[in-house]
Amino acid sequence: MDLAKFESMDPIMLMSIVNMKIRDEFQNLDELVKYYDIDRQKLIDKLASAGFEYQPEAKQFR
Protein backbone atom coordinates (compact mmCIF):
# COMPACT_ATOMS: atom_id res chain seq x y z
CA MET A 1 0.00 0.00 0.00
CA ASP A 2 1.29 3.42 -0.96
CA LEU A 3 1.35 5.81 1.97
CA ALA A 4 1.62 8.92 -0.19
CA LYS A 5 -2.05 9.72 0.50
CA PHE A 6 -1.89 8.97 4.22
CA GLU A 7 -3.56 12.27 5.13
CA SER A 8 -6.88 11.11 3.69
CA MET A 9 -6.73 7.61 5.19
CA ASP A 10 -8.69 6.35 8.17
CA PRO A 11 -6.31 6.74 11.15
CA ILE A 12 -6.96 3.25 12.53
CA MET A 13 -6.22 1.63 9.17
CA LEU A 14 -3.21 3.91 8.75
CA MET A 15 -1.83 2.89 12.15
CA SER A 16 -2.19 -0.76 11.25
CA ILE A 17 -0.43 -0.31 7.90
CA VAL A 18 2.39 1.80 9.33
CA ASN A 19 3.05 -0.67 12.14
CA MET A 20 3.04 -3.59 9.71
CA LYS A 21 5.44 -1.84 7.35
CA ILE A 22 7.84 -0.90 10.16
CA ARG A 23 7.74 -4.47 11.45
CA ASP A 24 8.13 -6.15 8.04
CA GLU A 25 10.00 -3.72 5.77
CA PHE A 26 11.75 -0.97 7.73
CA GLN A 27 13.94 -0.66 10.81
CA ASN A 28 12.07 2.35 12.21
CA LEU A 29 9.70 5.24 11.47
CA ASP A 30 12.46 7.40 10.00
CA GLU A 31 13.24 4.84 7.30
CA LEU A 32 9.56 4.53 6.41
CA VAL A 33 8.96 8.28 6.01
CA LYS A 34 12.17 8.67 4.02
CA TYR A 35 11.24 5.84 1.65
CA TYR A 36 7.74 7.22 1.03
CA ASP A 37 8.93 10.84 1.07
CA ILE A 38 6.27 11.90 3.55
CA ASP A 39 6.37 14.43 6.36
CA ARG A 40 7.19 12.61 9.60
CA GLN A 41 5.45 15.13 11.85
CA LYS A 42 2.28 15.16 9.73
CA LEU A 43 2.11 11.38 9.96
CA ILE A 44 2.63 11.50 13.74
CA ASP A 45 -0.01 14.24 14.07
CA LYS A 46 -2.53 12.30 11.94
CA LEU A 47 -2.15 9.23 14.14
CA ALA A 48 -2.14 11.33 17.33
CA SER A 49 -5.53 12.71 16.31
CA ALA A 50 -6.88 9.18 16.85
CA GLY A 51 -5.01 8.72 20.13
CA PHE A 52 -1.98 6.83 18.82
CA GLU A 53 1.53 7.72 19.92
CA TYR A 54 4.79 6.46 18.42
CA GLN A 55 6.74 4.26 20.82
CA PRO A 56 10.35 4.31 19.55
CA GLU A 57 11.47 1.50 21.84
CA ALA A 58 8.70 -0.78 20.48
CA LYS A 59 8.99 0.67 16.95
CA GLN A 60 5.24 1.04 16.63
CA PHE A 61 2.26 3.28 17.24
CA ARG A 62 0.05 2.39 20.20
N, CA, C and O atoms as a GROMACS GRO file, in nm:
protein
  248
    1MET      N    1   0.084  -0.118   0.000
    1MET     CA    2   0.000   0.000   0.000
    1MET      C    3   0.088   0.124   0.000
    1MET      O    4   0.184   0.134   0.077
    2ASP      N    5   0.055   0.217  -0.086
    2ASP     CA    6   0.129   0.342  -0.096
    2ASP      C    7   0.080   0.438   0.011
    2ASP      O    8  -0.040   0.465   0.022
    3LEU      N    9   0.171   0.489   0.089
    3LEU     CA   10   0.135   0.581   0.197
    3LEU      C   11   0.137   0.727   0.155
    3LEU      O   12   0.122   0.815   0.240
    4ALA      N   13   0.155   0.754   0.028
    4ALA     CA   14   0.162   0.893  -0.020
    4ALA      C   15   0.035   0.972   0.014
    4ALA      O   16   0.041   1.094   0.031
    5LYS      N   17  -0.078   0.904   0.022
    5LYS     CA   18  -0.205   0.972   0.050
    5LYS      C   19  -0.251   0.945   0.193
    5LYS      O   20  -0.371   0.937   0.220
    6PHE      N   21  -0.156   0.932   0.284
    6PHE     CA   22  -0.188   0.897   0.422
    6PHE      C   23  -0.282   0.998   0.488
    6PHE      O   24  -0.360   0.961   0.577
    7GLU      N   25  -0.275   1.123   0.448
    7GLU     CA   26  -0.356   1.227   0.513
    7GLU      C   27  -0.505   1.206   0.496
    7GLU      O   28  -0.584   1.253   0.578
    8SER      N   29  -0.546   1.135   0.392
    8SER     CA   30  -0.688   1.111   0.368
    8SER      C   31  -0.733   0.972   0.417
    8SER      O   32  -0.849   0.936   0.403
    9MET      N   33  -0.641   0.896   0.474
    9MET     CA   34  -0.673   0.761   0.519
    9MET      C   35  -0.736   0.761   0.658
    9MET      O   36  -0.715   0.852   0.738
   10ASP      N   37  -0.815   0.658   0.685
   10ASP     CA   38  -0.869   0.635   0.817
   10ASP      C   39  -0.752   0.612   0.913
   10ASP      O   40  -0.666   0.528   0.886
   11PRO      N   41  -0.747   0.685   1.026
   11PRO     CA   42  -0.631   0.674   1.115
   11PRO      C   43  -0.608   0.535   1.174
   11PRO      O   44  -0.494   0.496   1.199
   12ILE      N   45  -0.714   0.460   1.198
   12ILE     CA   46  -0.696   0.325   1.253
   12ILE      C   47  -0.634   0.233   1.148
   12ILE      O   48  -0.543   0.155   1.179
   13MET      N   49  -0.681   0.242   1.026
   13MET     CA   50  -0.622   0.163   0.917
   13MET      C   51  -0.478   0.208   0.892
   13MET      O   52  -0.390   0.125   0.870
   14LEU      N   53  -0.455   0.337   0.896
   14LEU     CA   54  -0.321   0.391   0.875
   14LEU      C   55  -0.225   0.339   0.981
   14LEU      O   56  -0.114   0.298   0.949
   15MET      N   57  -0.267   0.339   1.107
   15MET     CA   58  -0.183   0.289   1.215
   15MET      C   59  -0.146   0.143   1.191
   15MET      O   60  -0.031   0.103   1.210
   16SER      N   61  -0.242   0.065   1.151
   16SER     CA   62  -0.218  -0.076   1.125
   16SER      C   63  -0.117  -0.096   1.012
   16SER      O   64  -0.027  -0.179   1.022
   17ILE      N   65  -0.134  -0.020   0.905
   17ILE     CA   66  -0.043  -0.031   0.790
   17ILE      C   67   0.097   0.015   0.826
   17ILE      O   68   0.195  -0.052   0.793
   18VAL      N   69   0.108   0.128   0.895
   18VAL     CA   70   0.239   0.180   0.933
   18VAL      C   71   0.311   0.082   1.025
   18VAL      O   72   0.429   0.053   1.004
   19ASN      N   73   0.242   0.029   1.125
   19ASN     CA   74   0.305  -0.067   1.214
   19ASN      C   75   0.350  -0.192   1.140
   19ASN      O   76   0.459  -0.244   1.167
   20MET      N   77   0.267  -0.240   1.048
   20MET     CA   78   0.304  -0.359   0.972
   20MET      C   79   0.427  -0.332   0.886
   20MET      O   80   0.518  -0.415   0.879
   21LYS      N   81   0.431  -0.216   0.821
   21LYS     CA   82   0.544  -0.184   0.735
   21LYS      C   83   0.673  -0.166   0.815
   21LYS      O   84   0.780  -0.209   0.771
   22ILE      N   85   0.664  -0.104   0.933
   22ILE     CA   86   0.784  -0.090   1.016
   22ILE      C   87   0.830  -0.228   1.061
   22ILE      O   88   0.950  -0.257   1.060
   23ARG      N   89   0.738  -0.312   1.100
   23ARG     CA   90   0.774  -0.447   1.145
   23ARG      C   91   0.834  -0.531   1.032
   23ARG      O   92   0.933  -0.602   1.053
   24ASP      N   93   0.775  -0.524   0.912
   24ASP     CA   94   0.813  -0.615   0.804
   24ASP      C   95   0.915  -0.560   0.705
   24ASP      O   96   0.990  -0.637   0.645
   25GLU      N   97   0.919  -0.427   0.686
   25GLU     CA   98   1.000  -0.372   0.577
   25GLU      C   99   1.104  -0.270   0.619
   25GLU      O  100   1.202  -0.249   0.547
   26PHE      N  101   1.086  -0.206   0.733
   26PHE     CA  102   1.175  -0.097   0.773
   26PHE      C  103   1.225  -0.118   0.915
   26PHE      O  104   1.164  -0.190   0.993
   27GLN      N  105   1.336  -0.055   0.947
   27GLN     CA  106   1.394  -0.066   1.081
   27GLN      C  107   1.324   0.026   1.181
   27GLN      O  108   1.321  -0.003   1.301
   28ASN      N  109   1.268   0.138   1.131
   28ASN     CA  110   1.207   0.235   1.221
   28ASN      C  111   1.121   0.333   1.140
   28ASN      O  112   1.112   0.325   1.018
   29LEU      N  113   1.058   0.425   1.211
   29LEU     CA  114   0.970   0.524   1.147
   29LEU      C  115   1.047   0.614   1.051
   29LEU      O  116   0.996   0.649   0.944
   30ASP      N  117   1.167   0.652   1.087
   30ASP     CA  118   1.246   0.740   1.001
   30ASP      C  119   1.272   0.679   0.863
   30ASP      O  120   1.264   0.749   0.762
   31GLU      N  121   1.302   0.551   0.859
   31GLU     CA  122   1.324   0.484   0.730
   31GLU      C  123   1.196   0.482   0.647
   31GLU      O  124   1.200   0.501   0.526
   32LEU      N  125   1.083   0.458   0.712
   32LEU     CA  126   0.956   0.453   0.641
   32LEU      C  127   0.923   0.588   0.578
   32LEU      O  128   0.889   0.593   0.460
   33VAL      N  129   0.932   0.697   0.656
   33VAL     CA  130   0.896   0.828   0.601
   33VAL      C  131   0.994   0.872   0.492
   33VAL      O  132   0.955   0.940   0.398
   34LYS      N  133   1.119   0.834   0.505
   34LYS     CA  134   1.218   0.867   0.402
   34LYS      C  135   1.185   0.792   0.272
   34LYS      O  136   1.189   0.851   0.164
   35TYR      N  137   1.155   0.665   0.283
   35TYR     CA  138   1.124   0.584   0.165
   35TYR      C  139   1.002   0.639   0.090
   35TYR      O  140   1.003   0.650  -0.032
   36TYR      N  141   0.897   0.672   0.165
   36TYR     CA  142   0.774   0.722   0.103
   36TYR      C  143   0.774   0.872   0.080
   36TYR      O  144   0.679   0.927   0.024
   37ASP      N  145   0.880   0.940   0.123
   37ASP     CA  146   0.893   1.084   0.107
   37ASP      C  147   0.770   1.157   0.163
   37ASP      O  148   0.708   1.239   0.096
   38ILE      N  149   0.739   1.124   0.288
   38ILE     CA  150   0.627   1.190   0.355
   38ILE      C  151   0.679   1.264   0.478
   38ILE      O  152   0.786   1.234   0.530
   39ASP      N  153   0.601   1.360   0.522
   39ASP     CA  154   0.637   1.443   0.636
   39ASP      C  155   0.616   1.364   0.765
   39ASP      O  156   0.504   1.325   0.798
   40ARG      N  157   0.723   1.341   0.837
   40ARG     CA  158   0.719   1.261   0.960
   40ARG      C  159   0.622   1.320   1.062
   40ARG      O  160   0.540   1.248   1.120
   41GLN      N  161   0.630   1.450   1.084
   41GLN     CA  162   0.545   1.513   1.184
   41GLN      C  163   0.398   1.509   1.145
   41GLN      O  164   0.312   1.491   1.231
   42LYS      N  165   0.368   1.524   1.017
   42LYS     CA  166   0.228   1.516   0.973
   42LYS      C  167   0.172   1.377   0.996
   42LYS      O  168   0.056   1.361   1.035
   43LEU      N  169   0.254   1.276   0.971
   43LEU     CA  170   0.211   1.138   0.996
   43LEU      C  171   0.187   1.117   1.145
   43LEU      O  172   0.085   1.060   1.184
   44ILE      N  173   0.278   1.162   1.228
   44ILE     CA  174   0.263   1.150   1.374
   44ILE      C  175   0.138   1.224   1.420
   44ILE      O  176   0.062   1.172   1.502
   45ASP      N  177   0.116   1.345   1.368
   45ASP     CA  178  -0.001   1.424   1.407
   45ASP      C  179  -0.131   1.356   1.364
   45ASP      O  180  -0.229   1.355   1.439
   46LYS      N  181  -0.133   1.300   1.244
   46LYS     CA  182  -0.253   1.230   1.194
   46LYS      C  183  -0.288   1.115   1.287
   46LYS      O  184  -0.405   1.097   1.323
   47LEU      N  185  -0.188   1.036   1.326
   47LEU     CA  186  -0.214   0.924   1.414
   47LEU      C  187  -0.245   0.969   1.557
   47LEU      O  188  -0.322   0.904   1.628
   48ALA      N  189  -0.185   1.078   1.599
   48ALA     CA  190  -0.214   1.133   1.733
   48ALA      C  191  -0.358   1.180   1.742
   48ALA      O  192  -0.419   1.176   1.849
   49SER      N  193  -0.414   1.225   1.632
   49SER     CA  194  -0.553   1.271   1.631
   49SER      C  195  -0.650   1.158   1.666
   49SER      O  196  -0.763   1.183   1.708
   50ALA      N  197  -0.605   1.034   1.649
   50ALA     CA  198  -0.688   0.918   1.685
   50ALA      C  199  -0.640   0.854   1.815
   50ALA      O  200  -0.686   0.747   1.854
   51GLY      N  201  -0.546   0.921   1.883
   51GLY     CA  202  -0.501   0.872   2.013
   51GLY      C  203  -0.379   0.782   2.009
   51GLY      O  204  -0.343   0.723   2.111
   52PHE      N  205  -0.315   0.770   1.893
   52PHE     CA  206  -0.198   0.683   1.882
   52PHE      C  207  -0.070   0.764   1.898
   52PHE      O  208  -0.059   0.876   1.847
   53GLU      N  209   0.024   0.707   1.969
   53GLU     CA  210   0.153   0.772   1.992
   53GLU      C  211   0.265   0.677   1.950
   53GLU      O  212   0.258   0.557   1.977
   54TYR      N  213   0.367   0.731   1.884
   54TYR     CA  214   0.479   0.646   1.842
   54TYR      C  215   0.564   0.608   1.962
   54TYR      O  216   0.604   0.694   2.041
   55GLN      N  217   0.590   0.481   1.975
   55GLN     CA  218   0.674   0.426   2.082
   55GLN      C  219   0.805   0.381   2.020
   55GLN      O  220   0.814   0.269   1.970
   56PRO      N  221   0.909   0.466   2.023
   56PRO     CA  222   1.035   0.431   1.955
   56PRO      C  223   1.096   0.300   2.002
   56PRO      O  224   1.152   0.225   1.922
   57GLU      N  225   1.086   0.272   2.132
   57GLU     CA  226   1.147   0.150   2.184
   57GLU      C  227   1.076   0.024   2.131
   57GLU      O  228   1.139  -0.081   2.116
   58ALA      N  229   0.947   0.034   2.103
   58ALA     CA  230   0.870  -0.078   2.048
   58ALA      C  231   0.864  -0.071   1.896
   58ALA      O  232   0.825  -0.168   1.830
   59LYS      N  233   0.904   0.042   1.840
   59LYS     CA  234   0.899   0.067   1.695
   59LYS      C  235   0.758   0.049   1.640
   59LYS      O  236   0.738  -0.017   1.538
   60GLN      N  237   0.661   0.110   1.710
   60GLN     CA  238   0.524   0.104   1.663
   60GLN      C  239   0.439   0.212   1.729
   60GLN      O  240   0.475   0.270   1.831
   61PHE      N  241   0.324   0.236   1.667
   61PHE     CA  242   0.226   0.328   1.724
   61PHE      C  243   0.134   0.247   1.814
   61PHE      O  244   0.094   0.135   1.779
   62ARG      N  245   0.101   0.304   1.927
   62ARG     CA  246   0.006   0.239   2.020
   62ARG      C  247  -0.094   0.341   2.069
   62ARG      O  248  -0.183   0.308   2.147
   0.00000   0.00000   0.00000
